[in-house]
């Protein structure tokens, strides 16, 4: 058991922390926090990746699965809101877990989350930009304006690894420079990206809502003919039939609860990112209230967005057609190369007759890439800052620019890690790497849920946390939320790790877990040994909450 914590309101022990203040400024409002959460939750990412789910999780009721994840995530959100009220500091769950559980576990947990979800996530999102968002935007414009050239370019940048790495690298460089700008500039940029993305998404939904199934088939066939593609709606289904597709048990019936639960690790990513504001709590004004508003809003909006996109798309396109597309995309991609990243947005472009609407949908897809990736830089940069502030990581990474009030070196390191993630995802395969990372991050966040349940045992800090009066049936509320979060993460880790889906990549999952969590433990104890040799006990930092 660790020694009792202090709140950090009194004088700290000499040299415990790197300096007396982080250098960050509380300039983010509840709205800014919500925009960060909405961006990282990737409300549009599911729409552009939903074609992979029927193939990956045949027999799963994905709508039921998302509802289960949303209900379980109430505990996740509650844990982060309560911890933010108790310790509103940059670094989020690193600060909480290292103080409530154990310093080594706290660092290893956050190191795992930041590199499997954060750093590697930057690489995944950079590839997303090329083959999901940018290519999809070209497909929308190509079908709308009957341009075979735009379709060809879209296929090229979504299937050629050289183009994926090249565009992804350029994207990371541009976003890195945006991420180290002044906070006011970043806030305005992120808000503009969100507005444009939402306009595009709403227009796509609107087009599909007013499109009948017969009109969809007609528009689909006409669009293919206009760009010189010999395929057709019925031919897609017939081609899939040759490869033995079984529509029932994919988007059709019957679905089983067991297979639905097996999809939870990946479905969890529909909401993952809603907790982003907690990592920048040290920069949020009125952090407790802002966190509750931001996290709750993002969860609700994410659920509504899913329940809009999926039923509408399946109703308009037809379950058999969508299942056929899913099989062809994931097992026989050469049959129809442009289908590789098909989505409701592309369908909307095929059946829509207004060039203006198609352009706005394409712009929404393009801006969604920026909207989703910027919050990751925030999270990763603040986490690295917090590690360095506690002296676990090199001290120079905690430097904050006096003019922009951003941890520039930490951000640049994040960009480098993102480039490594990009190369890995392109080499291994985006979907396989993405599914693998969900199990690893679920294990990391399981540690946060356990820390929440243990927090009341840290009597001194818990008594001064401001959440000790929140109880249900006589038990601290944070214990209940931590238990619910732990259940969600344990289920996600178990089903994300074991075989049972079409993507049995357990070796990648175990390798990532050993590399990140095991590596985090090694780094912590090496850092502690080095500092002790120099006469400084870094464990003392974890007896206090870091200064603001």
Secondary structure, 3 states (H helix, E strand, C coil): CCCCCECCCCCCCCCCCCCCCCCCCCCECHHHHHHHHHHHHCCCHHHHHHHHHHHHCCCCCHHHHHHHHHHHHHHHHHHHHHHHHHCCCECCHHHHHHHHCCHHHHHHHHHHHHHHHHHHHHHHHHHHHHHHHHHHHHHHHHHHCCCHHHHHHHHHHHHCHHHHHHHHHHHHHHHHHHHCCCHHHHHHHHHHHHHHHHHHHHHHHHHHHCCCHHHHHHHHHHHHHHCCCCCCHHHHHHHHHHCCCCCCCCCCCCCCHHHHHHCHHHHHHHCCCCCHHHHEHHHECCHHHHHHHHHHHHHHHHHHHHHHHHHHHHHHHCHHHHHHHHHHHHHCCCCCHHHHHCCHHHHHHHHCCCHHHHHHHHHHHHHHHHHHHHHHHHHHHHHHHHHHHCCCCCHHHHCCCCCCCCCHHHHHHHHHHHHHHHHHHHHHCHHHHHHHHHHHHHHHHHHHHHHHHHHHHCHHHHHCCCCCCCEECCEEHHHHHHHHHHHHHHHHHHHHHCCCCCCCCHHHHHHHHHHHHHHHHHHHHHHHHHHHHCCCCHHHHHHECCCC
